[in-house]
Amino acid sequence: MAEKTVDFEKSLERLEAIVEEMESGELSLEQMIKHFEEGSKLVTLCSGKLNEVEQKIEKLVKKDSELTAEPFESEE
């Protein structure tokens, strides 16, 4: 699990760096396209990992001494 967390953390850090670079306005059109493609892949990867964790949390919710699945509600 630690390796997946590291992968997620590294992916998220890279995604944040890509966003900063794209917002800087200093990239050429070709660089912007490459960054957009890489960013799209990272978003998919991070989203998949978050969904995986959410499913695990749902399985581990304990209610009345029995494990039951309950939807994960984020605080927005």
C-alpha positions in Angstrom: 0.0 0.0 0.0 2.9 2.3 0.7 4.1 2.1 -2.9 0.6 3.1 -4.1 0.5 6.1 -1.8 3.9 7.2 -3.0 2.7 6.8 -6.6 -0.3 8.8 -5.8 1.6 11.5 -4.0 4.2 11.8 -6.8 1.4 11.9 -9.4 -0.4 14.6 -7.6 2.8 16.7 -7.2 3.6 16.3 -10.9 0.0 17.3 -11.7 0.3 20.5 -9.6 3.6 21.3 -11.3 2.0 20.9 -14.7 -0.8 23.2 -13.7 1.6 25.9 -12.5 3.7 25.6 -15.7 0.6 25.9 -17.9 -0.7 28.9 -15.9 2.6 30.7 -16.3 1.9 31.5 -19.9 5.5 30.7 -20.8 4.9 27.4 -22.7 4.7 27.1 -26.4 1.6 25.6 -27.9 3.4 22.2 -28.4 4.5 22.2 -24.8 1.0 23.1 -23.6 -0.4 20.1 -25.6 2.2 17.7 -24.1 1.5 19.0 -20.6 -2.3 18.7 -21.2 -1.9 15.1 -22.3 0.3 14.2 -19.4 -2.0 16.0 -17.0 -5.0 14.2 -18.3 -3.3 10.8 -17.7 -2.3 11.9 -14.2 -5.9 13.0 -13.4 -7.2 9.6 -14.5 -4.5 7.8 -12.4 -5.2 9.9 -9.3 -9.0 9.6 -9.7 -8.7 5.8 -10.0 -6.6 5.6 -6.9 -9.1 7.8 -4.9 -12.0 5.6 -6.1 -10.1 2.5 -5.0 -9.5 4.0 -1.5 -13.1 5.1 -1.3 -14.3 1.5 -2.0 -12.0 0.2 0.7 -13.4 2.7 3.2 -16.9 1.7 2.3 -16.0 -1.9 3.1 -14.5 -1.1 6.4 -17.3 1.0 7.9 -18.4 -0.8 11.0 -22.1 -0.6 12.1 -23.7 -2.7 14.9 -20.7 -5.0 15.2 -20.9 -5.9 11.5 -19.0 -4.5 8.6 -21.4 -2.8 6.3 -20.9 -0.8 3.2 -21.8 2.8 3.5 -21.1 5.6 1.0 -18.1 7.7 1.7 -19.1 11.3 2.2 -16.4 13.9 1.7 -16.5 17.2 3.5 -16.8 19.9 0.8 
